[in-house]
Amino acid sequence: MNRRWIIVALPLLWLAVLTSAIAVVRVRHEARSLFVQLERLSAERDRLNIEWGQLQLEQSAWSNHGFVERVASDKLRMTLPVPDEVRIVTP
């Protein structure tokens, strides 16, 4: 009976070891794939944070008073009126 148990148990143990080895390889592959995806997403997040900061700087530059006056004078050919031409209207 003891020898019969070994004949049955040995292939089952071998099959269990083979199955667990395949499972370990599969899980490690998935972990590496997920790590690569995480690194890719982190790089994308960093790129978007940089772009967001640049957009905030650009927005603050557009709202700068000196910038608005420079665009008005250069591109729109606007000038400040002469004090004699200023008329104050009261209701």
C-alpha positions in Angstrom: 0.0 0.0 0.0 2.9 2.4 0.8 4.5 1.9 -2.6 1.2 2.4 -4.4 0.7 5.7 -2.6 4.1 6.9 -3.8 3.3 5.9 -7.4 0.1 8.0 -7.2 1.5 10.9 -5.1 4.7 11.5 -7.1 3.1 12.4 -10.4 0.5 14.6 -8.6 3.3 16.4 -6.7 5.2 16.9 -10.0 2.1 18.3 -11.6 1.5 20.6 -8.7 5.1 21.9 -8.8 4.9 22.4 -12.6 1.5 24.2 -12.2 2.9 26.5 -9.5 6.0 27.3 -11.6 3.9 28.3 -14.6 1.7 30.4 -12.3 4.7 32.2 -10.9 6.0 33.0 -14.4 2.6 34.3 -15.4 2.2 36.4 -12.3 5.7 37.9 -12.7 5.0 38.7 -16.3 1.8 40.5 -15.3 3.6 42.4 -12.6 6.2 43.6 -15.0 3.6 44.6 -17.5 1.7 46.5 -14.9 4.9 48.2 -13.8 5.7 49.3 -17.3 2.2 50.7 -17.6 2.6 52.5 -14.3 5.9 54.1 -15.5 4.2 55.1 -18.8 1.3 56.7 -16.9 3.7 58.5 -14.5 5.6 59.9 -17.4 2.4 61.1 -19.0 1.3 62.7 -15.7 4.6 64.5 -15.4 4.3 65.7 -19.0 0.8 67.0 -18.4 1.9 68.7 -15.1 4.6 70.5 -17.1 2.1 71.5 -19.8 -0.4 72.7 -17.1 2.3 74.9 -15.5 3.3 76.4 -18.9 -0.4 77.2 -19.6 -0.7 78.9 -16.2 2.4 81.0 -17.0 1.0 81.9 -20.4 -2.3 82.9 -18.9 -0.6 85.1 -16.3 1.5 86.7 -19.1 -1.7 87.4 -21.2 -3.3 89.2 -18.2 -0.2 91.3 -17.5 -1.1 95.0 -18.0 2.1 95.8 -19.8 1.6 92.9 -22.2 -2.0 94.1 -23.0 -0.7 97.6 -23.7 2.1 96.4 -25.9 -0.3 94.2 -28.0 -2.7 97.2 -28.3 0.0 99.5 -29.5 1.9 97.1 -31.8 -0.8 95.0 -33.3 -3.9 97.2 -33.1 -2.1 100.5 -33.6 -3.8 102.0 -30.5 -2.4 105.1 -28.9 -3.2 107.0 -25.7 -5.3 110.1 -26.4 -3.9 113.6 -26.0 -5.3 115.2 -22.8 -7.0 117.9 -24.8 -9.0 115.2 -26.7 -10.4 113.5 -23.5 -14.0 114.3 -22.8 -15.6 113.2 -19.5 -19.3 112.4 -19.8 -21.4 112.5 -16.7 -24.9 111.1 -16.5 
